[in-house]
Amino acid sequence: MKIVHNGGLIATIGDALDIHQVERFLFTNGFALPFNELELIYTKDEALDVRKKAYKTQSDPLYMEWQFDKTAEKEQVWRDKVAEIKARYPLPVDS
């Protein structure tokens, strides 16, 4: 994965890190950059890997709640979380 700030490459990391791991990496390596100004660029495999981990810990429990409650509100909460994860870890655009 690559970490970019204002169009400049900050770091290339061999592993796909989630947002919290990136924050720790930057802090540990002395980068004091606003996180909302960073662009995280994942390969397709990396994005799929971190999405899978996020689904397991964040959206799967919401899915189970929806399956138990069977309400439109619970379904929407789950779908919103899935959309959030996809936006957070976008797949690269093939050029």
C-alpha distances in whole Angstrom, upper triangle without the diagonal:
4,7,10,14,16,15,14,11,11,8,6,5,6,7,6,8,10,12,14,12,10,14,15,13,14,17,17,16,19,17,19,18,18,16,17,16,13,10,7,6,5,7,10,10,7,9,12,12,11,14,16,16,17,19,21,21,22,23,25,27,28,29,31,33,33,35,37,38,38,38,37,35,33,32,31,29,27,26,25,23,21,21,19,17,16,16,14,11,12,12,11,14,16,18
4,6,10,13,11,10,7,8,6,4,6,9,10,9,10,12,12,15,13,10,13,15,12,12,16,17,15,17,15,17,15,16,14,15,14,10,8,6,5,7,9,12,13,11,12,15,15,14,16,19,19,19,22,24,24,24,25,28,30,30,31,34,35,36,37,40,40,40,40,38,37,35,34,32,30,29,28,26,24,23,22,20,18,18,17,14,12,13,13,12,15,16,17
4,7,10,10,9,6,5,5,6,8,11,12,11,10,12,11,13,12,9,11,13,11,10,13,15,13,14,11,13,11,12,10,12,10,7,6,5,6,9,12,15,16,13,14,17,17,15,17,20,20,19,22,24,24,23,25,28,30,30,31,34,35,35,37,40,40,40,40,38,36,34,34,32,30,29,28,26,24,23,22,20,18,18,16,14,13,14,15,14,17,19,20
4,7,6,5,4,5,7,9,11,15,15,14,14,15,14,16,15,12,13,16,14,12,15,17,15,15,12,13,11,12,11,11,9,6,5,6,8,11,14,17,19,16,16,20,20,18,20,23,23,22,25,27,26,26,27,30,32,32,33,36,37,37,39,42,42,42,41,39,37,36,35,33,31,30,29,27,25,25,23,21,20,19,17,15,14,15,16,14,16,19,19
4,5,5,6,6,10,12,15,18,19,17,16,17,15,17,17,13,13,16,15,12,15,17,15,14,11,11,8,9,9,10,6,5,6,9,11,15,18,21,22,20,19,23,23,21,22,26,25,24,27,29,28,27,29,32,34,33,35,38,38,38,41,43,43,43,42,40,38,37,36,33,32,31,30,28,26,26,24,22,21,21,18,16,17,17,19,17,19,22,22
4,6,8,10,13,15,18,21,22,21,20,20,18,20,20,17,17,20,18,15,18,21,18,17,14,14,10,11,12,11,7,7,8,12,13,17,20,22,25,22,21,25,26,24,25,28,28,27,29,32,31,30,31,34,36,35,37,40,40,40,43,45,45,45,43,41,39,38,37,35,33,33,32,29,28,28,26,23,23,23,20,18,19,19,20,19,19,22,21
4,7,9,12,14,17,20,21,20,20,20,19,21,21,17,18,21,19,17,20,22,19,19,16,16,13,14,14,14,10,9,9,11,12,15,18,20,23,21,20,24,25,23,24,28,28,27,29,32,32,30,32,35,37,36,37,40,41,41,43,46,46,45,44,41,40,39,38,35,34,34,32,30,29,28,26,24,23,22,20,18,18,18,19,16,17,19,18
4,6,9,11,15,18,20,19,19,20,19,21,20,16,17,20,17,15,18,19,17,16,13,15,12,14,14,15,11,10,10,12,12,16,18,21,23,21,21,24,25,23,25,28,28,27,30,32,32,31,33,36,37,37,39,41,42,42,45,47,47,47,46,44,42,41,40,37,36,35,34,32,30,30,28,26,25,24,22,20,20,19,20,18,19,21,20
4,6,8,11,14,16,16,16,18,17,19,18,14,16,18,15,13,16,17,15,15,13,15,13,15,14,15,12,10,9,10,10,13,15,19,20,18,18,22,22,21,23,26,25,25,28,30,30,29,31,34,36,36,37,40,41,41,43,45,46,46,45,43,41,40,39,37,35,34,33,31,29,29,27,25,24,23,21,19,18,18,19,17,18,20,20
4,7,10,14,15,15,15,16,15,17,15,12,13,14,11,9,13,14,11,11,9,11,10,13,12,14,12,9,10,10,11,14,17,20,21,18,19,22,22,20,23,25,25,24,28,29,28,28,30,33,35,35,36,39,40,41,43,45,45,45,45,43,41,39,39,37,35,34,33,31,29,28,27,25,23,23,21,19,18,19,20,19,21,23,23
4,6,10,12,12,12,15,14,16,13,10,12,13,10,9,13,13,10,12,10,13,13,15,14,16,14,11,11,10,11,12,14,18,18,15,17,20,19,18,21,23,22,23,26,27,27,27,29,31,33,34,35,38,39,40,41,43,44,44,44,42,41,39,38,36,34,33,32,31,28,28,27,24,23,23,21,19,17,18,19,18,20,22,22
4,7,9,10,11,14,15,16,14,11,14,15,11,12,15,15,13,15,14,17,16,18,16,18,17,13,12,10,9,10,12,15,15,13,15,18,17,16,19,21,21,21,25,26,26,26,28,30,32,33,34,36,38,39,40,42,43,44,43,42,40,38,37,36,34,32,32,30,28,27,26,24,22,21,21,18,16,17,17,16,19,20,20
4,6,7,8,12,13,14,11,10,13,13,10,11,15,14,13,16,15,18,17,19,17,19,18,14,13,11,10,10,11,15,14,11,13,16,15,14,17,19,18,19,22,23,23,24,26,28,30,31,32,34,36,37,38,40,41,42,42,40,39,37,36,35,33,31,30,29,26,25,25,23,21,21,20,18,15,17,17,16,20,21,22
4,7,9,13,15,16,13,12,16,16,13,15,18,17,16,19,18,21,21,22,20,22,21,18,16,13,12,10,11,14,12,10,13,15,13,13,17,18,17,19,22,22,23,24,26,27,30,31,32,33,36,36,37,40,41,41,42,41,39,37,36,35,33,31,31,30,27,26,26,24,21,21,22,19,16,18,17,17,20,20,22
4,6,10,13,14,10,11,14,14,12,14,17,16,16,19,19,21,21,22,19,21,21,17,16,12,12,10,10,13,11,8,11,12,10,10,14,15,14,15,18,19,19,21,23,24,26,27,28,30,32,33,34,36,38,38,38,37,36,34,33,32,30,28,28,27,24,22,23,22,18,19,19,17,14,16,16,16,20,21,23
4,7,10,12,9,9,13,13,12,14,17,17,17,20,19,21,19,20,17,18,19,15,14,10,9,7,9,10,9,5,7,10,7,7,10,12,11,12,15,16,16,18,19,21,23,24,25,27,29,30,31,33,34,35,35,34,33,30,29,28,26,24,24,23,20,19,19,18,14,15,16,13,10,13,13,13,17,19,21
4,7,8,6,6,10,10,9,12,14,14,15,17,16,18,17,17,14,16,17,14,13,9,11,9,12,13,12,8,9,12,9,7,11,12,10,11,15,15,15,16,18,20,22,23,24,26,28,29,30,32,33,34,34,33,31,29,28,27,25,23,23,22,19,18,19,17,14,15,15,12,10,13,14,16,19,21,24
4,6,5,6,9,10,11,12,14,15,17,19,17,18,17,16,13,14,16,13,13,10,11,10,13,14,14,10,10,12,10,6,9,11,9,8,12,13,12,13,15,17,19,20,21,23,24,26,27,29,30,31,31,30,28,25,25,24,21,20,20,19,16,15,16,14,11,13,13,9,9,12,14,16,20,22,25
4,5,5,6,9,10,11,12,14,15,17,15,15,14,13,9,11,13,11,11,9,12,12,15,17,17,13,12,14,13,10,11,14,12,10,14,16,14,13,16,19,20,20,22,24,25,26,28,30,31,31,31,30,27,25,25,24,21,20,20,18,15,16,16,13,11,13,12,9,9,13,15,17,20,23,26
4,5,5,6,9,10,11,12,14,16,14,15,14,13,10,13,15,13,14,12,15,15,18,20,19,15,15,17,15,12,14,16,13,12,15,16,14,14,17,19,20,21,23,25,25,27,29,30,31,32,32,31,28,26,27,25,22,21,22,20,17,18,19,15,14,16,16,12,13,17,19,21,24,27,29
4,5,5,6,9,10,10,12,14,13,15,15,15,12,15,16,14,14,12,14,14,17,19,18,14,14,16,14,11,14,16,13,13,17,17,15,16,19,21,22,23,25,27,28,29,31,32,34,35,34,34,31,29,29,28,25,24,25,23,20,20,21,18,16,18,18,14,14,17,19,20,24,26,28
4,5,5,6,9,10,11,12,11,12,11,12,9,12,13,10,11,9,12,12,16,18,17,14,14,17,15,12,15,17,15,15,18,19,18,18,21,23,24,25,27,29,30,31,33,35,35,36,36,35,32,30,30,29,26,25,25,23,21,21,21,18,16,17,17,13,13,16,18,18,22,24,26
4,5,5,6,9,10,11,9,10,9,10,7,11,12,10,12,11,15,16,19,21,21,17,17,20,18,15,17,20,17,16,20,21,19,19,22,24,25,26,28,30,30,32,34,35,36,37,36,35,32,31,31,29,26,26,26,24,21,22,22,19,17,19,18,14,15,18,21,21,25,27,29
4,5,5,6,8,10,10,11,12,13,11,15,16,14,16,14,17,18,21,23,22,18,19,21,19,16,19,21,18,18,21,22,19,20,23,25,26,27,29,31,31,33,35,36,37,38,38,37,35,33,33,32,29,28,29,27,23,24,25,21,20,22,21,17,18,21,23,24,27,30,31
4,6,5,6,9,9,11,12,13,12,15,16,13,14,13,15,16,19,21,21,17,18,21,19,16,19,21,19,19,22,23,21,22,25,27,28,29,31,33,34,35,37,39,39,41,40,39,37,35,35,34,31,30,30,28,25,26,26,23,21,22,21,18,18,20,22,22,26,28,29
4,6,5,6,5,7,8,10,9,13,13,11,13,12,15,17,20,23,23,19,19,23,21,18,21,23,21,21,24,25,23,24,27,29,30,31,33,35,35,37,39,40,41,42,41,40,37,36,36,34,31,31,31,29,26,26,26,23,21,23,21,18,18,21,23,23,26,28,29
4,5,5,6,7,9,11,11,14,15,13,16,16,19,20,23,26,26,22,22,25,23,21,23,25,23,22,26,26,24,25,28,30,30,31,34,35,36,38,40,41,41,43,42,41,38,36,37,35,32,32,32,30,27,28,28,25,23,25,24,20,21,24,26,26,29,32,33
4,6,8,10,12,15,14,18,18,16,18,17,20,21,24,27,26,22,23,26,24,21,24,26,23,23,27,27,25,26,29,31,32,33,35,37,37,39,41,42,43,44,44,43,40,38,39,38,34,34,35,32,29,30,30,27,25,27,26,22,23,25,27,27,31,33,34
4,6,9,11,14,14,18,17,15,17,17,19,20,23,26,25,22,23,26,24,22,25,27,25,25,29,29,27,28,31,33,34,35,37,39,40,41,43,45,45,46,46,45,42,41,41,39,36,35,36,34,31,31,31,28,26,28,26,23,23,25,27,26,29,31,32
4,6,9,13,13,17,16,15,18,18,20,22,25,28,28,25,25,29,27,24,27,29,27,27,30,31,29,29,33,35,35,36,39,40,41,42,45,46,46,48,47,46,43,41,42,40,37,36,37,34,32,32,32,29,27,29,27,24,24,27,28,28,31,33,34
4,6,9,10,14,12,11,14,15,18,20,23,26,26,23,23,27,25,23,25,28,26,25,29,30,28,28,31,33,34,35,37,39,39,41,43,44,45,46,45,43,41,39,39,37,35,34,34,32,29,30,29,26,25,26,24,21,22,24,26,25,28,30,31
4,7,9,12,11,11,15,16,19,22,25,28,28,25,25,28,27,24,26,29,27,26,29,31,28,28,31,34,34,34,37,39,39,40,43,44,44,45,44,42,39,38,39,36,34,34,34,31,29,30,29,26,25,27,24,21,22,24,27,26,29,32,32
4,6,9,7,8,11,13,16,19,23,26,26,23,23,26,25,22,24,27,26,24,27,29,27,26,29,32,33,33,35,37,37,38,41,42,42,43,42,40,37,36,36,34,31,32,31,28,27,28,26,23,23,24,21,18,20,21,24,24,26,29,29
4,5,6,7,11,13,17,19,23,25,26,23,22,25,25,22,23,26,25,23,26,28,26,24,27,30,31,30,33,35,35,36,38,40,39,40,39,37,34,33,34,31,28,29,29,25,24,25,24,20,21,22,19,16,18,20,23,23,25,28,29
4,5,5,9,10,14,16,20,22,23,20,18,22,21,18,19,22,21,19,22,24,22,21,23,26,27,27,29,32,32,32,35,37,36,37,36,34,31,30,30,28,25,26,25,22,21,22,20,17,17,18,16,13,15,17,20,20,22,26,27
4,6,8,10,14,17,20,22,24,20,19,22,22,19,19,23,22,19,22,25,23,21,23,26,27,26,28,31,31,31,34,36,35,36,34,32,29,29,29,26,24,24,24,21,19,20,19,15,16,17,14,12,14,16,19,19,21,25,26
4,7,10,13,16,20,22,24,21,19,23,23,20,21,25,24,22,25,27,26,24,26,29,30,29,31,34,34,35,37,39,39,39,37,35,33,32,32,29,27,27,26,23,22,23,21,18,18,19,16,14,15,16,19,19,20,23,24
4,6,10,13,16,19,20,17,16,20,20,17,19,22,21,20,23,25,24,23,24,28,29,28,30,33,33,34,36,38,38,38,37,35,33,32,31,29,27,27,26,23,22,22,20,17,17,17,14,12,13,14,17,16,18,21,22
4,6,10,13,15,17,15,13,17,18,15,16,20,20,18,21,24,23,22,23,26,28,28,29,32,33,33,35,37,37,37,36,34,32,31,30,28,26,26,24,22,20,20,18,16,15,15,12,10,11,11,13,12,14,17,18
4,6,10,12,14,11,10,14,14,12,13,17,17,16,18,21,20,20,21,24,26,26,27,30,31,31,33,35,36,36,35,33,31,30,29,27,25,24,23,21,19,18,17,15,13,13,11,9,8,9,11,11,14,16,18
4,7,10,12,9,9,12,13,12,13,17,17,17,19,21,22,21,22,25,27,27,28,31,32,32,34,36,37,37,36,34,33,31,30,28,27,25,24,22,21,19,18,16,14,13,12,10,8,8,9,8,11,13,14
4,6,8,6,5,9,10,9,11,14,14,15,17,19,20,20,20,22,25,26,26,29,30,30,32,34,35,35,35,33,32,30,29,27,26,24,23,22,20,18,17,16,13,12,12,11,7,8,7,7,10,12,15
4,5,5,6,9,10,11,12,14,16,16,18,20,21,22,22,24,27,27,27,30,32,32,33,35,37,36,36,34,34,32,30,29,28,26,24,24,22,19,19,18,16,14,15,14,10,9,7,6,10,10,13
4,5,5,6,9,10,10,12,14,15,16,18,20,20,20,21,25,25,25,27,30,29,30,33,34,33,34,32,32,30,27,27,26,23,22,22,20,17,17,17,14,12,14,13,10,8,5,6,9,10,13
4,6,5,6,9,10,11,13,14,15,17,19,20,20,20,24,25,24,26,29,29,29,32,34,33,34,33,32,30,28,27,26,24,22,23,21,18,18,18,15,14,16,15,11,11,9,10,13,13,16
4,5,5,6,8,10,11,12,14,16,17,18,19,20,23,24,24,26,28,28,29,32,33,33,33,32,31,29,27,27,25,23,22,22,19,17,18,17,13,13,14,13,9,10,9,10,14,15,18
4,5,5,6,8,10,10,12,14,16,16,16,18,21,21,21,24,26,26,27,30,31,30,30,29,28,26,24,23,22,20,19,18,16,14,14,13,10,9,11,9,6,7,6,8,12,14,17
4,6,5,6,9,10,10,12,14,15,15,15,19,20,19,21,24,24,24,27,29,28,29,27,27,25,23,22,21,18,17,18,16,13,14,14,11,9,12,11,8,9,8,10,14,15,19
4,5,5,6,9,10,11,13,14,15,15,18,20,19,21,24,24,25,27,29,29,30,29,28,26,24,24,22,19,19,20,17,14,16,16,12,12,14,13,10,11,11,13,17,18,21
4,5,5,6,9,10,11,12,13,14,17,18,18,20,22,23,24,26,28,28,28,27,26,24,23,22,20,18,18,17,14,13,14,13,9,10,12,10,7,10,11,13,17,19,22
4,5,5,6,9,10,10,10,12,15,15,15,18,20,20,21,24,25,25,25,24,23,21,19,19,17,14,14,14,11,9,11,10,6,7,10,9,6,9,10,13,16,19,22
4,5,5,6,9,10,10,10,13,15,14,16,19,19,20,22,24,24,25,24,24,21,19,20,18,15,15,16,13,11,13,13,9,10,13,12,10,12,13,16,19,21,24
4,6,5,6,8,10,10,12,14,15,16,19,20,20,22,24,25,26,25,24,21,20,21,18,15,16,17,13,12,15,14,10,12,15,13,11,14,15,18,21,23,27
4,5,5,6,7,9,11,12,13,15,17,18,19,21,22,23,23,22,21,18,18,17,15,13,13,13,10,9,11,10,7,10,12,10,9,13,14,18,21,23,27
4,6,5,5,6,9,10,10,12,14,15,16,18,19,20,20,20,19,16,15,15,13,10,11,12,9,7,10,10,7,10,13,12,11,14,15,19,21,24,27
4,6,6,5,8,10,10,11,14,15,16,17,19,20,21,21,20,17,16,17,15,12,14,15,12,11,14,14,11,13,16,15,14,17,18,22,25,27,30
4,6,6,7,9,11,12,13,15,17,18,19,21,21,22,20,17,17,17,15,12,15,15,11,11,15,13,11,14,16,15,15,18,20,23,26,29,32
4,6,6,7,9,11,12,13,15,17,18,19,19,19,17,14,14,14,11,9,11,11,7,9,12,10,9,12,14,13,14,17,19,22,25,28,31
4,6,5,6,9,10,11,12,14,15,16,16,16,14,11,11,11,9,6,8,9,6,6,10,10,8,11,14,13,14,16,18,22,24,27,30
4,5,5,6,9,10,10,12,14,15,16,16,16,12,12,13,11,8,10,12,9,9,13,13,12,14,17,17,17,19,20,24,26,29,32
4,5,5,6,9,10,11,12,14,15,16,15,11,12,13,11,9,12,13,11,11,15,15,14,17,19,18,19,22,23,27,30,32,36
4,5,5,6,9,10,10,11,12,12,11,7,8,10,7,5,9,10,8,10,13,13,13,16,18,18,19,21,23,27,29,32,35
4,5,5,6,9,10,10,11,12,11,8,7,10,9,6,8,11,10,10,13,14,14,16,18,19,19,21,23,26,28,31,34
4,5,5,6,9,10,12,13,13,9,10,13,11,9,12,14,13,13,17,18,17,19,22,22,22,24,26,30,32,34,38
4,5,5,6,8,9,11,10,7,8,11,10,9,12,14,13,14,17,18,18,20,22,23,24,26,28,31,33,36,39
4,5,5,5,6,8,8,5,5,9,8,7,10,12,12,13,16,17,18,19,22,22,24,25,27,30,32,35,38
4,6,5,8,10,12,8,8,12,12,10,13,15,15,15,18,20,20,21,24,25,25,27,28,32,33,36,39
4,6,9,12,12,9,10,14,14,12,15,18,17,18,21,22,22,24,27,27,28,30,31,35,37,39,43
4,5,9,9,7,9,12,12,12,15,17,17,18,21,22,23,24,26,27,29,30,32,36,37,40,43
4,7,9,7,7,11,12,12,13,16,17,17,20,21,22,24,26,27,28,29,31,34,36,38,41
4,5,5,6,9,10,11,13,14,16,17,19,20,22,23,25,26,28,29,31,34,35,38,41
4,6,5,6,9,10,10,12,14,15,16,18,20,21,22,24,26,26,28,32,33,35,38
4,5,5,6,9,10,11,13,14,15,16,19,20,21,22,25,26,28,31,32,35,38
4,5,5,6,9,10,11,13,14,15,17,19,20,21,23,24,26,30,31,34,38
4,6,5,6,9,10,11,12,14,16,17,18,20,21,22,24,28,29,32,35
4,5,5,6,8,10,10,12,14,15,16,18,20,21,23,26,27,30,33
4,6,5,6,9,10,11,12,14,15,16,19,20,22,26,27,30,33
4,5,5,6,9,10,11,13,14,15,17,18,20,24,26,28,32
4,5,5,6,9,10,11,12,14,16,16,18,22,23,26,29
4,5,5,6,9,10,11,12,14,15,18,21,22,26,28
4,5,5,6,9,10,10,12,14,17,20,22,25,28
4,5,5,6,9,10,11,12,14,18,19,22,26
4,5,5,6,9,10,10,13,16,17,21,24
4,5,5,6,9,10,13,16,18,21,24
4,5,5,6,8,11,14,17,20,23
4,5,5,6,8,12,13,17,20
4,6,5,9,11,13,17,19
4,6,10,12,15,18,21
4,7,9,12,15,18
4,6,9,12,15
4,6,9,12
4,6,9
4,6
4
